Amino acid sequence: MLFVLQKVLFRYKLKEHKNHRRKLTLHQEEELFQKLAETQKTGYLNENFRLFHLRDKTEQEFQFHYHDFHKIVIFISGNVTYFIEGKAYYPKPWDILLVGRYNVHKPLISKDSTYERIVIWIKNEFIGSYHDTEDNISACFSHTDNQGIHLIRPAADPQLIIREILFQLEIALSSDKFAAPLLATTLFLQLLIYINRITLSQRSVHSSSFTYDKQIEEIMQFINHNLSADLSNNALADRFYLSRYHLMHKFKKETGYTLHNYIEQKRLANASAQIKKGIPVMKAAKDSGFLDYSTFLRAFRKKYGISPKEYARHTASLTP
């Protein structure tokens, strides 16, 4: 399935020959994203997947954020540090970063070299529809979440295969030839299959490729598995044998988030996922750790731009 945004994107960037393709700058990307403003308020991806080929040479720092869909970042060149769930990654050319839905992340881009990458957004329902009891192509995201390592480094042979698939995929996405949308989908599925094979067979990534604080990782894991529990500063400080001040200071230093904001964002993400599944709004809020509905309502409106009930109606209308 091709999408309107993709056709707009590829007017900018893809000619038939590899060496003559124009790349989107981040500013062009942001301009195009404005066309999706209403959709992006809810963080909901309507289409099956979108591909962006981006190239920047501007020092930029983004805010931590998350999406209601999966994201693949194929790093091509540049100097970037990518933060995902408390870990800082230092990718090498053609490394792949797997950012699962609701993973808190941000890139930190240096201006000393051109940052080029391919970014793919993937609708959760789409990736979930292609699996059976043995082969689930969303396994790469659940595996990286479970392992706590979101970077994969393909060996030479699979890297060449992935590069060729990406090249053919970009051509298919810009083409108006017979069955181009179907070809693009089959190429994308091939890409996911190879990424899963690499992810599931990868033993380890060299420790120089990422840094993190072990204790903060444990705290984040506890938060993510116990959203409905008492996650107050005092409760967490007692549990992890830290002073309240040291906990808050260390968490902010390592993650970029205040402890309160991280917990709130994770609870909102969980509540929105439950609402999308048809769970009543009040129950979704309570099960996600919001004991006071007015607090939940204010936080939800601030994050998504609409009320939880409006969100429920919106996502229900988008569900096939």
C-alpha positions in Angstrom: 0.0 0.0 0.0 1.4 3.4 -1.0 0.5 6.5 0.9 0.1 10.2 0.0 2.9 11.3 2.2 5.3 8.9 0.6 4.5 10.2 -2.8 5.1 13.8 -1.6 8.4 12.7 -0.1 9.7 11.0 -3.1 9.0 14.0 -5.4 11.9 15.5 -3.4 14.3 12.7 -3.4 14.3 9.8 -5.7 15.4 9.6 -9.4 15.9 6.3 -11.1 19.7 6.4 -10.7 21.3 5.9 -7.3 23.8 8.7 -7.5 21.3 11.3 -8.5 18.8 10.9 -5.7 18.0 14.0 -3.7 17.8 13.6 0.0 15.3 15.3 2.4 16.7 17.6 4.9 15.3 17.6 8.4 13.6 20.9 7.7 11.8 19.4 4.7 10.9 16.5 6.8 9.3 18.7 9.4 7.4 20.7 6.8 6.0 17.5 5.4 5.1 16.2 8.9 2.9 19.3 9.3 0.6 17.7 6.7 0.0 15.0 9.2 -0.6 17.2 12.2 -4.0 15.9 13.0 -2.9 12.3 12.9 0.3 13.0 14.8 -1.7 14.5 17.7 -2.7 11.0 18.6 0.6 9.4 17.6 -1.3 7.1 15.3 0.1 5.8 12.0 -2.7 5.3 9.5 -0.7 3.6 6.8 1.2 0.3 6.9 4.6 1.8 6.8 6.4 5.0 5.7 10.0 5.4 4.5 12.2 8.5 4.8 15.7 9.0 3.4 17.1 11.9 5.3 20.4 13.9 5.1 21.4 16.7 7.5 24.5 18.7 8.4 23.1 20.8 11.2 23.8 20.3 14.9 20.4 19.4 16.5 19.1 18.1 19.7 15.6 16.7 20.0 13.4 16.2 23.0 12.8 12.7 24.2 9.6 11.2 22.7 7.9 8.0 21.7 5.6 6.8 19.0 2.6 4.5 18.8 4.3 2.6 16.1 7.6 0.8 15.5 10.6 2.6 14.0 13.7 1.3 12.2 16.7 3.6 11.7 19.4 2.5 9.3 22.4 4.6 10.0 24.5 5.5 6.8 26.9 8.2 7.8 27.6 11.1 10.3 28.2 11.6 14.0 25.1 10.9 16.0 24.4 9.5 19.5 21.0 7.8 19.7 19.4 7.5 23.1 16.9 4.7 23.6 15.4 3.8 27.0 18.3 5.0 29.0 21.1 3.7 26.8 23.3 5.9 24.5 24.2 4.2 21.2 27.1 5.1 18.9 26.2 3.6 15.5 28.6 2.8 12.7 27.7 2.9 9.0 24.8 0.5 8.2 24.1 -0.3 11.8 20.4 -0.7 12.5 18.5 0.8 15.4 15.2 -0.8 16.4 12.9 1.5 18.2 9.8 -0.3 19.4 6.5 1.4 20.0 6.5 3.5 23.2 10.3 3.2 23.5 11.5 6.6 24.8 14.2 7.9 22.4 16.0 10.8 20.8 19.0 11.5 18.5 21.8 13.9 19.3 23.2 15.1 16.0 26.7 16.6 15.7 27.4 19.3 13.0 30.9 18.0 12.2 29.7 15.6 9.4 26.6 14.9 7.3 24.1 12.7 9.1 22.4 10.4 6.6 19.9 7.7 7.5 16.9 5.8 6.3 14.0 5.9 8.7 11.0 3.5 8.5 7.8 3.8 10.5 5.8 0.6 10.8 2.2 0.3 11.9 1.8 -2.2 14.8 -1.2 -3.9 13.3 0.5 -4.4 10.0 3.6 -6.0 11.4 1.4 -8.1 13.7 -0.6 -9.5 10.8 2.4 -11.3 9.2 3.2 -14.1 11.6 2.2 -17.6 12.5 3.0 -19.8 15.5 6.7 -20.1 14.5 7.7 -16.9 12.6 6.6 -13.6 14.0 8.2 -10.7 12.1 7.7 -8.4 15.0 10.1 -10.6 17.0 13.0 -8.3 16.3 11.4 -5.5 18.4 10.3 -7.7 21.3 13.7 -9.4 21.3 15.6 -6.1 21.5 13.3 -4.9 24.3 13.9 -8.1 26.3 17.6 -8.0 25.7 17.8 -4.2 26.4 20.0 -3.7 23.3 18.4 -1.8 20.4 21.3 -1.8 18.0 22.2 -4.5 15.5 25.3 -4.7 13.4 24.8 -6.8 10.2 27.9 -8.8 9.0 29.2 -8.1 5.5 26.9 -10.5 3.5 23.6 -9.7 5.1 24.5 -6.0 5.0 24.8 -6.2 1.2 21.5 -7.9 1.0 19.8 -5.2 3.1 21.4 -2.4 1.1 20.1 -3.9 -2.1 16.6 -4.4 -0.8 16.5 -0.8 0.5 17.6 0.5 -2.9 14.9 -1.5 -4.7 12.3 -0.5 -2.1 13.0 3.2 -2.6 12.6 2.8 -6.4 9.3 0.8 -5.9 7.9 3.4 -3.6 8.4 6.2 -6.2 7.2 4.1 -9.1 3.9 4.2 -10.9 4.6 1.0 -12.8 2.3 -2.0 -12.7 1.9 -3.4 -9.1 4.5 -1.1 -7.7 2.6 -0.8 -4.3 2.5 -4.6 -4.1 6.2 -4.9 -5.0 7.1 -2.3 -2.3 5.2 -4.3 0.3 6.9 -7.5 -0.6 10.3 -5.8 -0.5 9.6 -4.4 2.8 8.6 -7.8 4.2 11.9 -9.2 2.9 13.7 -6.4 4.7 11.9 -7.3 8.0 12.7 -11.0 7.6 16.4 -10.3 7.2 16.4 -7.8 10.1 14.8 -10.5 12.2 17.3 -13.1 11.2 20.2 -10.8 12.1 18.6 -9.8 15.4 17.7 -13.3 16.6 21.2 -14.7 15.6 23.3 -11.8 17.0 25.1 -12.9 20.1 26.3 -9.5 21.3 27.3 -5.9 20.2 30.7 -4.6 21.3 30.4 -2.7 24.5 32.0 0.4 22.9 28.8 0.8 20.8 26.7 1.9 23.8 26.9 3.2 27.3 24.4 3.1 30.2 24.0 3.0 34.0 23.2 -0.4 35.3 21.1 0.9 38.3 19.1 3.3 36.2 18.4 0.5 33.7 17.0 -1.6 36.6 14.9 1.3 37.8 13.5 1.8 34.3 12.7 -1.9 33.9 10.9 -1.9 37.3 8.8 1.1 36.2 7.9 -0.4 32.9 6.7 -3.7 34.5 4.9 -2.1 37.4 3.0 1.0 36.0 0.0 0.5 38.3 2.2 0.3 41.5 3.3 3.1 43.8 6.1 4.8 41.7 6.5 7.9 43.9 10.0 9.2 44.4 10.0 8.1 47.9 8.8 4.5 47.1 11.4 4.1 44.3 14.2 5.6 46.5 13.5 3.2 49.3 13.3 0.2 46.9 16.6 1.0 45.3 18.4 2.2 48.4 19.0 5.7 47.2 18.3 9.1 48.7 15.3 10.8 47.0 17.6 13.6 45.8 20.3 11.3 44.4 17.6 9.2 42.6 16.0 12.2 40.9 19.4 13.7 40.0 20.9 10.5 38.6 17.8 9.6 36.7 17.7 13.0 34.9 21.4 12.9 34.2 21.3 9.4 32.6 18.0 9.6 30.7 17.3 13.2 30.1 13.9 12.8 31.7 12.7 13.8 35.1 11.6 10.7 37.0 8.1 12.0 37.3 7.9 12.8 33.5 9.2 9.5 32.5 6.7 7.6 34.6 3.8 9.8 33.4 4.8 9.3 29.7 5.0 5.5 30.2 1.6 5.5 31.9 0.1 7.6 29.1 1.5 5.3 26.5 0.1 2.3 28.3 -3.3 3.9 28.7 -3.5 5.0 25.1 -2.6 1.4 24.0 -5.4 0.0 26.2 -7.9 2.5 24.9 -7.0 1.5 21.3 -7.9 -2.0 22.2 -11.3 -1.0 23.4 -10.7 -0.9 27.1 -13.0 1.7 28.8 -11.2 5.0 29.5 -11.6 4.9 33.3 -10.2 1.4 33.5 -7.3 2.1 31.2 -6.4 5.1 33.3 -6.5 3.1 36.6 -4.7 0.1 35.3 -1.9 2.4 34.0 -1.4 3.9 37.4 -3.5 7.1 37.3 -5.6 7.0 40.5 -7.0 10.5 39.9 -9.0 10.8 36.7 -8.6 14.6 36.5 -4.8 14.3 36.6 -5.0 11.7 33.8 -7.3 13.9 31.7 -5.0 16.9 32.0 -1.9 14.8 31.1 -3.6 13.1 28.3 -4.9 16.3 26.7 -1.4 17.9 27.0 0.2 14.9 25.3 -2.3 14.1 22.6 -4.2 17.3 22.1 -7.5 15.6 22.6 -9.5 14.0 25.4 -9.2 10.3 26.1 -12.8 9.8 24.9 -12.1 11.7 21.7 -9.0 9.6 21.3 -11.1 6.4 21.7 -13.5 7.5 19.0 -10.7 8.6 16.7 -8.7 5.3 16.9 -11.9 3.3 16.7 -12.8 5.0 13.4 -9.3 4.2 12.1 -9.4 0.5 13.0 -10.4 -1.7 10.1 
